Amino acid sequence: MKIALVNLCRIQDFSKTKYYESSLEFLKENDIEFVDYFSGRETPSDLLKGFHEALKNKDIELVWFIQGGSDLIKFLDKIDWDLVKQSNKEYLGLSDFTHFAFKAVAV
């Protein structure tokens, strides 16, 4: 299984946090393949672009919203919901990710 790591929940470069390192260690220790679609993306537009790139990658099976936070709500009207539906991905997240999950199930 290949996982896409995305961030639409908080406007910051999550790769610059200590939590990022421990999250990646878990993936590496368990031989879980992943693609980082959020490092170096510090603007809302760049974060959304990374998310859409993850959806387009046919090798990705699971999209992991690596960080929680209420800013995800601000992205809901900007997400390409047709792309979400067509991608047929599984999703994982926490906190305000539930707003995305609720809408993704409805499309």
Secondary structure, 3 states (H helix, E strand, C coil): CEEEEECCCCCCCHHHCHHHHHHHHHHHHCCCEEEECCCCCCCHHHHHHHHHHHHHCCCCCEEEECCCCCCHHHHCCCCCHHHHHHHCCEEECCCCHHHHHHHHHHC
